Structure formats: C-alpha cells, structure tokens
Amino acid sequence: MSKSSKKLSELSVDELATRRRELKEESLMLRVQKEAGQLENPSRIRQARREVARIETLLTAKRGHHQ
C-alpha cells in the first residue's frame, strides 16, 4: 500500500466523499485546460483519475457494499 493509500484509508466516509468531489472538480478543470492548450502538467489528469478510483474502492469497502 502506498503512502497516499494509507493516508486515504485513515479518512472517514464523509472525508473521502469530499475528497472525491474535489478531485472530480479538479479533473474537470484539467480537461478544460487541456482543450484550451493551457495544461502545464498532463500527467495530473491521470493521477487525479487514479486517486478517484482509489477513493471509490475505499468508499465501497467502508460502506460494506460487497457483491
């Protein structure tokens, strides 16, 4: 488990949901910047998308929704 994953796993469900919302907003802004040709760090889009996925995985586990 990476350092960021450990930090994320220590957050509450509400904190994780808030962080996910912030990352989704950041992802939107990054995509807009990319289309406008103003994106300075293209790899940040991928990083944000992967962090959202990590958070969603943790939220599913913490909420106990197993299929």
C-alpha positions as CSV (number, residue, x, y, z in Angstrom):
1,M,0.0,0.0,0.0
2,S,1.4,3.4,-1.0
3,K,1.7,6.3,1.4
4,S,-1.2,8.1,-0.3
5,S,-3.4,4.9,0.0
6,K,-2.5,4.7,3.7
7,K,-3.5,8.3,4.3
8,L,-6.7,7.8,2.4
9,S,-7.7,4.7,4.3
10,E,-7.5,6.7,7.5
11,L,-10.1,9.2,6.4
12,S,-13.8,8.9,7.2
13,V,-16.5,8.1,4.7
14,D,-17.6,11.8,4.6
15,E,-14.0,13.0,4.2
16,L,-13.4,10.5,1.4
17,A,-16.6,11.7,-0.4
18,T,-15.5,15.3,0.0
19,R,-12.0,14.5,-1.4
20,R,-13.6,12.6,-4.3
21,R,-15.8,15.6,-5.2
22,E,-12.8,17.9,-5.1
23,L,-10.8,15.6,-7.4
24,K,-13.7,15.4,-9.8
25,E,-13.9,19.2,-10.0
26,E,-10.1,19.3,-10.5
27,S,-10.3,16.7,-13.2
28,L,-12.9,18.8,-15.0
29,M,-10.7,21.9,-14.8
30,L,-7.7,20.0,-16.0
31,R,-9.7,18.7,-19.0
32,V,-10.8,22.2,-19.8
33,Q,-7.2,23.4,-19.6
34,K,-6.1,20.6,-21.9
35,E,-8.7,21.5,-24.5
36,A,-7.6,25.2,-24.3
37,G,-4.0,24.2,-24.7
38,Q,-3.1,25.6,-21.3
39,L,-2.3,22.4,-19.3
40,E,1.1,22.5,-17.7
41,N,1.2,19.0,-16.2
42,P,-0.7,16.5,-18.4
43,S,0.1,13.6,-16.1
44,R,-2.0,15.2,-13.4
45,I,-5.2,14.2,-15.2
46,R,-4.2,10.5,-14.9
47,Q,-3.1,11.0,-11.2
48,A,-6.4,12.5,-10.3
49,R,-8.4,9.8,-12.1
50,R,-6.5,7.1,-10.3
51,E,-6.9,8.7,-6.9
52,V,-10.7,9.0,-7.5
53,A,-10.7,5.2,-8.3
54,R,-8.7,4.5,-5.1
55,I,-11.2,6.6,-3.1
56,E,-14.2,4.9,-4.7
57,T,-12.7,1.5,-3.8
58,L,-12.2,2.6,-0.2
59,L,-15.8,4.0,0.0
60,T,-17.2,0.7,-1.3
61,A,-15.3,-1.2,1.3
62,K,-16.1,1.1,4.2
63,R,-19.8,1.2,3.4
64,G,-19.8,-2.6,3.2
65,H,-21.3,-3.0,-0.3
66,H,-19.9,-6.3,-1.4
67,Q,-21.4,-8.1,-4.3
